[in-house]
Amino acid sequence: MRISVHLSALRKTKWYEYLVRFVFGGTITVLAGLIAKKYGPVLGGLFLAFPAIFPASATLVEKHEREKKQKAGIAKTIRGRQAAALNAYGAALGAVGLLFFGLIVWRFIQEHNALLVLLAATAIWALLLWRARKSPLCP
């Protein structure tokens, strides 16, 4: 599967779908802040790293694919589940990349230039995701 961007899809998304994503993401962020206030920034940061938008977007991806198939007169809906699964795979790859990013910043930010550490961590994150995309485990 080739990764591509279709800006026309933005027009197909309904306003309430954006609202669902916004509310879900905001709720997770507020909960992470409350956890950080009560238990400290380390635990709060772990919850903030939760991909807040993923659950909402996975269900919307599946719904859009199902609607596309129904318009075309195709009864099977496996494509929607596959699209949501691919979305989940991408979120998992992003989370692993974020873990490495965080570890690099945590380890080197104190003794090195902060900007260089952030740039290096970003480059390593991007490289890991690029390599993972080429792995045999990638759908």
C-alpha positions as CSV (number, residue, x, y, z in Angstrom):
1,M,0.0,0.0,0.0
2,R,1.4,3.4,-0.9
3,I,1.0,6.2,1.6
4,S,-0.6,9.3,0.1
5,V,-2.4,12.4,1.1
6,H,-5.9,13.3,-0.2
7,L,-6.8,16.8,0.8
8,S,-10.2,16.3,-0.8
9,A,-11.1,14.0,2.1
10,L,-11.2,17.0,4.4
11,R,-14.3,18.1,2.6
12,K,-16.0,14.7,3.0
13,T,-15.6,14.8,6.8
14,K,-18.6,16.1,8.6
15,W,-18.4,18.8,11.2
16,Y,-19.6,16.6,14.0
17,E,-16.8,14.1,13.2
18,Y,-14.2,16.9,13.9
19,L,-16.1,17.7,17.1
20,V,-15.9,14.0,18.2
21,R,-12.1,14.1,17.7
22,F,-11.8,17.4,19.4
23,V,-13.8,16.4,22.5
24,F,-12.1,13.0,22.8
25,G,-8.6,14.4,22.5
26,G,-9.4,17.3,24.9
27,T,-10.9,14.9,27.4
28,I,-7.8,12.6,27.3
29,T,-5.6,15.7,27.7
30,V,-7.5,17.0,30.7
31,L,-7.4,13.6,32.3
32,A,-3.6,13.4,31.8
33,G,-3.3,16.8,33.4
34,L,-5.4,15.7,36.4
35,I,-3.3,12.6,36.8
36,A,-0.1,14.7,36.6
37,K,-1.4,17.0,39.2
38,K,-2.2,14.2,41.6
39,Y,0.6,11.7,40.9
40,G,3.3,13.8,39.3
41,P,4.5,14.7,35.8
42,V,6.1,11.3,35.0
43,L,2.8,9.4,35.3
44,G,0.8,12.2,33.8
45,G,3.2,12.3,30.8
46,L,2.6,8.6,30.2
47,F,-1.1,9.2,29.9
48,L,-0.5,12.3,27.8
49,A,1.4,10.1,25.3
50,F,-1.8,8.1,24.8
51,P,-2.9,8.7,21.2
52,A,-6.0,10.6,22.2
53,I,-7.4,11.0,18.7
54,F,-6.9,7.3,17.7
55,P,-10.1,5.7,19.0
56,A,-12.3,8.4,17.4
57,S,-10.4,8.3,14.1
58,A,-10.4,4.5,13.9
59,T,-14.1,4.3,14.2
60,L,-14.6,7.1,11.7
61,V,-12.2,5.5,9.2
62,E,-14.2,2.3,9.4
63,K,-17.5,4.2,9.0
64,H,-16.3,6.1,6.0
65,E,-15.1,2.9,4.3
66,R,-18.4,1.1,5.0
67,E,-20.3,4.1,3.6
68,K,-18.2,4.1,0.4
69,K,-18.9,0.4,-0.1
70,Q,-22.6,0.8,0.5
71,K,-22.8,3.6,-2.1
72,A,-21.0,1.3,-4.6
73,G,-23.6,-1.4,-3.8
74,I,-21.0,-3.8,-2.2
75,A,-22.4,-5.6,0.8
76,K,-19.1,-6.7,2.4
77,T,-17.5,-4.4,4.9
78,I,-14.2,-6.0,5.5
79,R,-12.4,-3.1,3.8
80,G,-13.5,-0.8,6.6
81,R,-12.1,-3.1,9.3
82,Q,-8.9,-3.4,7.3
83,A,-8.6,0.4,7.0
84,A,-9.1,0.8,10.7
85,A,-6.5,-1.9,11.4
86,L,-4.0,-0.1,9.2
87,N,-4.8,3.1,11.1
88,A,-4.1,1.2,14.3
89,Y,-0.8,-0.1,13.0
90,G,0.3,3.4,12.1
91,A,-0.7,4.6,15.6
92,A,1.3,1.7,17.2
93,L,4.4,2.6,15.0
94,G,4.0,6.2,16.0
95,A,3.8,5.3,19.7
96,V,7.0,3.2,19.4
97,G,8.7,6.1,17.7
98,L,7.5,8.5,20.4
99,L,9.0,6.1,23.0
100,F,12.4,6.3,21.4
101,F,12.1,10.0,21.0
102,G,11.3,10.4,24.7
103,L,14.2,8.1,25.7
104,I,16.7,10.0,23.7
105,V,15.5,13.4,24.9
106,W,15.4,12.1,28.5
107,R,18.9,10.7,28.3
108,F,20.7,13.6,26.6
109,I,18.8,16.8,27.2
110,Q,20.7,17.6,30.5
111,E,24.3,17.5,29.1
112,H,23.8,18.7,25.5
113,N,22.3,21.5,23.5
114,A,18.5,21.2,23.8
115,L,17.9,22.1,20.1
116,L,20.4,19.6,18.9
117,V,19.0,16.8,21.1
118,L,15.4,17.5,19.9
119,L,16.6,17.6,16.2
120,A,18.5,14.3,16.7
121,A,15.6,12.6,18.5
122,T,13.3,13.7,15.7
123,A,15.6,12.4,13.0
124,I,16.0,9.1,14.8
125,W,12.2,8.8,15.2
126,A,11.7,9.5,11.5
127,L,14.4,7.0,10.6
128,L,12.9,4.3,12.8
129,L,9.5,4.8,11.3
130,W,10.9,4.8,7.8
131,R,12.7,1.5,8.4
132,A,9.7,0.0,10.2
133,R,7.6,0.8,7.1
134,K,9.9,-1.4,5.0
135,S,9.8,-4.3,7.5
136,P,8.1,-7.6,6.6
137,L,5.7,-7.1,9.5
138,C,4.3,-3.9,7.9
139,P,1.0,-4.6,6.1
